[in-house]
């Protein structure tokens, strides 16, 4: 779980880096995106520290996540600010589902209270990101259903790959 979640938070930091590289600090929503990016960087740092303490290796796919995440962020930002928000809404919808499933698993077996507390805290942040993106007009992005569906599918695939590699 830790490896997969750290990979996801790493990917999120790369998505936001790609968006901000295109949008700069003056585009509509860029301030909000910068704030979300900072929260994701904090999540990643906390997972990095947990990985180090517990001897968990990162996914071997991290170089791929770096390029793919940046490209996804830059690509959606090139479409426009609403598409960048659509990307955030789609990603955070899948992360909410993923974190919820993990919490159910951890709570069912009395698992790992430290990890469960982190995941619950981060899930709430991700939900806030999703809701903010929707409020900022994510659903008004060009071809929103197609864009959102493709990004959500990609997220599910990334999670499955990170679980195995």
C-alpha positions in Angstrom: 0.0 0.0 0.0 2.7 2.4 0.9 4.6 1.9 -2.4 1.4 2.4 -4.4 0.3 5.5 -2.5 3.8 7.1 -2.7 3.8 6.5 -6.4 0.4 8.2 -6.7 1.4 11.2 -4.7 4.6 11.4 -6.8 2.5 11.3 -10.0 0.3 14.0 -8.6 3.2 16.3 -8.0 4.4 15.7 -11.6 0.9 16.4 -13.0 0.7 19.8 -11.1 4.3 20.6 -12.2 3.3 20.1 -15.8 0.2 22.2 -15.4 2.1 25.0 -13.7 4.8 24.9 -16.3 2.2 25.7 -19.0 -0.1 28.0 -17.0 2.5 29.9 -15.0 1.2 31.9 -12.1 -1.2 34.2 -14.0 -3.7 31.8 -15.7 -7.1 31.3 -14.1 -6.9 28.7 -11.4 -3.1 28.6 -11.3 -3.0 29.9 -7.7 -5.4 27.1 -6.6 -3.4 24.6 -8.5 -0.2 25.8 -6.8 -1.9 25.3 -3.5 -3.0 21.8 -4.4 0.5 21.0 -5.6 2.0 22.0 -2.3 -0.4 19.7 -0.4 0.6 16.8 -2.8 4.3 17.6 -2.2 3.6 17.3 1.6 1.8 14.0 1.1 4.7 12.7 -1.0 7.2 13.8 1.6 5.3 12.0 4.3 5.1 8.8 2.3 8.8 9.1 1.4 9.6 9.3 5.1 7.3 6.3 5.9 8.9 4.3 3.1 12.4 5.1 4.5 11.4 4.1 8.1 9.8 0.9 7.0 12.2 -0.1 4.3 9.7 -0.1 1.5 11.2 0.3 -2.0 9.6 2.7 -4.5 8.0 1.4 -7.6 10.4 0.7 -10.5 8.0 2.7 -12.7 8.8 6.0 -11.0 10.7 7.4 -14.0 7.7 6.6 -16.2 5.4 8.3 -13.7 7.6 11.4 -13.8 7.3 11.7 -17.6 3.7 10.6 -17.9 2.5 12.8 -15.0 4.2 15.9 -16.3 2.9 15.2 -19.9 -0.7 14.7 -18.6 -0.5 17.9 -16.6 1.1 20.0 -19.4 -1.3 18.5 -22.0 -4.4 19.3 -20.1 -3.2 22.8 -19.3 -2.5 23.4 -23.0 -6.2 22.6 -23.6 -7.1 25.3 -21.1 -7.6 26.0 -17.4 -10.9 24.0 -17.3 -9.2 21.0 -18.8 -6.5 21.3 -16.1 -9.3 21.3 -13.5 -11.0 18.3 -15.3 -7.7 16.4 -14.9 -7.6 17.2 -11.2 -11.3 16.2 -10.7 -10.7 12.9 -12.6 -7.5 12.0 -10.8 -8.9 12.8 -7.4 -12.1 10.9 -8.0 -10.0 7.7 -8.6 -7.7 8.5 -5.6 -10.7 8.9 -3.4 -12.0 5.4 -4.5 -8.5 3.9 -4.0 -8.0 5.4 -0.6 -11.5 4.4 0.5 -10.8 0.8 -0.5 -7.5 0.8 1.3 -9.2 2.2 4.5 -11.8 -0.5 4.3 -9.1 -3.2 4.0 -7.0 -1.7 6.9 -10.1 -1.3 9.2 -11.3 -4.8 8.4 -8.2 -6.5 9.7 -7.2 -4.0 12.4 -4.2 -3.3 10.2 -1.9 -0.4 10.5 -3.2 2.6 12.5 -0.4 5.0 11.4 -1.0 4.2 7.7 -4.8 4.4 8.1 -4.6 7.8 9.7 -2.4 9.1 6.9 -4.6 7.7 4.2 -7.7 9.1 5.9 -6.1 12.6 6.2 -4.9 12.6 2.6 -8.2 11.3 1.3 -9.9 14.3 2.7 -7.4 16.6 1.0 -8.0 14.8 -2.3 -11.7 15.2 -1.9 -11.2 18.9 -1.4 -9.1 19.1 -4.5 -11.8 17.3 -6.5 -14.5 19.5 -5.2 -12.5 22.7 -5.9 -11.8 21.5 -9.4 -15.5 20.9 -10.1 -16.3 24.3 -8.6 -13.8 25.9 -10.9 -15.5 24.5 -14.0 -13.9 21.1 -14.6 -17.1 19.8 -16.2 -17.1 22.7 -18.7 -13.8 21.4 -20.2 -13.9 20.4 -23.9 -15.1 16.8 -24.3 -15.3 16.5 -20.5 -16.8 13.0 -20.3 -14.2 11.6 -22.7 -11.3 13.4 -21.0 -12.4 12.5 -17.6 -13.0 8.9 -18.5 -9.7 8.5 -20.2 -7.8 10.0 -17.2 -9.7 7.9 -14.7 -9.0 4.7 -16.7 -5.3 5.7 -16.8 -5.3 6.2 -13.0 -6.8 2.8 -12.4 -4.2 1.2 -14.7 -1.4 3.1 -13.0 -2.6 1.9 -9.6 -2.7 -1.7 -10.8 0.8 -1.5 -12.3 2.2 0.1 -9.2 0.8 -2.8 -7.1 2.7 -5.3 -9.2 5.9 -3.5 -10.2 
